[in-house]
């Protein structure tokens, strides 16, 4: 199972760095993907969102500059899911990171307890 872990990150993000170090410390084998070099596609986002069981808003990087520049706090409540997926697919900086994708589990952001449970640690 461990080799099926996909870790999507922005290398300059301190939370991503902390999460990567955590994965390495726990001996987790993962595939690394730079979110700006290969932004998640709309199709991937739809699949991951469904697997996560979380509200779609959790996939937005609400503390990011891009989110604030676009005034998404006001706009998201009026957008359809299709519009949200399309928007997320346009720019990796809008996507919550790191993103841990393994099997049927998808976790946006780094919460150590959630990652431990998902990885069976």
Secondary structure, 3 states (H helix, E strand, C coil): CHHHEEEEECCCCHHHHHHHHHHHHCCCCEEEEECCCCCCCHHHHHHHHHHHCCCHHHHECCCCHHHHHCCHHHHHHHCCHHHHHHHHCCCHHHECCCEEEECCEEEECCCHHHHHHHHCC
